[in-house]
Amino acid sequence: MNPSQRIDRMIADLADWRGRTLAEIRKAILEADPEIVEEWKWMGSPTWSRDGLIAVGNAHKNKVKLTFAHGAGLPDPDALFNAGLEGNARRAIDLFEGDSIDAPALTALVRAAIDYNWTKLKKNASTGATRHGGKKA
């Protein structure tokens, strides 16, 4: 089973609000860039990467957590981050039952994470990689 199929199964197995929330998060993330790669890491966590790790999703008993690997370095004009604010690198979004997701703001945050990965982690311009939208850096 590939990582996307594992994430599909995880969402289906979460037959409550957490599955629906994780599905909405996943959709917003994947809409940010067609080259985002879904992975399954750390004994059962869906992750999304593009030129480096973007975010990890987890369903807990009472919340869904989306942790951005380099969230502390990202602009957050819509104030989506509400957890891990004291960390030097990571920032997270904790969603509880009844919370709504601002999908356009989340997609913009994912694009900012891709730009961060591109500029901070992939400085070697000779790789020929492109940023979202097909633009060269």
N, C-alpha and C positions, 0 to 999 in steps of 0.2 A: 504494500500500500504506500503510495507516495505521500509527501507532506500535505498537499492540498486535500487529498482524500481523508487523511487523519483529522484535519481540521473540520472537514465536513462531518465526520463521524462524531467528533467532540461536540459540535454545535447541536447535532441531532440528539445526542445522548443527554444534553442539558435541556430537558423538556420543559423548562420554565423561562422566566424572564431573562435569566443569564444567557441562555442560548440565543434568544432573539437579540439581546444586546451585543453579544460577541459577533453575531452575523452582521449587524449594522456597522459595527466598528470595522470589521473585515472589509465590507463593501466600500466604506469611505477610504480606507487605506489603499485598496487596490485601484480605486479610481484616481488616485494621485499620480500614478505613473505606470504605464503598461509593462515596464521592466522590473517591477518589484517581484522579488522571489519569496515565496512562502516556504518556510522550513519548520521542522518539528524538532525541538531541542530540549535539553535539560529534563529528560524523563517526562515529557508530556506537555510542553508549552509551545503554542504556535508562535512563530516569530516571522517578521517581515524585514527583508533586507534589500538594499539597493546601494551598491558601492560601500557596503558596510551595514552593520545592524541598525535598523530604524527603531523597532519596538518589539516588545514581548507582551503577549496577552495571557491573562490567567483568569479563570473563574474560581472564585472563592465561595465559601458558604453564603456570605451576605453581600458580595460585591463582585464586580468585574473590574480588573485592574489592567490598565494599559501603561506599560513602563517604557519610556523613551530612553534609549541608551545614552544619548548625549543631550538630554532635555535641558540641562542647565545652560547649554550654549545656544539654545534656540529662542527666537522671538516668540512670545505668546500673547499677541495683542488681544485675543479673545478670552484670555485667562482660563484656558482649559485645564492647565495643571492645577491640581488641588491636593497632591500628596508628594512626599519626598522633596519638599521645597528646600529643605536644609542641606541636601546632598550637593556634592561638588560636581557630579556628572549627570546622574539620572534625575528624571522628573517623571511623575506618574499622574494618570487620570483615574480616579476611583469613581465608578458608577454604581449606584445603588438602585434597588427596585423603585421604579417610578421616575428615575432620572431620564432626561431626554439627551440625545446626542446632537450636537451642532455639527452635522456632517460636513458642510462647506468649511467650517473652521478647522475641523479635524483633518480634512484633506489638505488644507493650506499648511497645517503644522507638519504633516508628513512630507510635504514638498520642501519645507524648510529643513527638515532632517536630512533629506536627500542632498540638498545644497550644502549642508554642513558636512556630510560625509564626503562630498565631492571636493570641497575646498580645503577641509582640514585633514582628511584621511587619504585622499587620492591626489596628491599634488603632482604626480608624475604625468605631465600632459602628453607624453609619448604613448600612452596606452590607447589613445584614440576613443576612449569612452565618451558618451554623451550624457548630458543632464536631461531631466524630464523635458519634454517638448522637442527633443532632438537637437537642442542647442549645444554647441561646443563651449566649453568653459574658457 
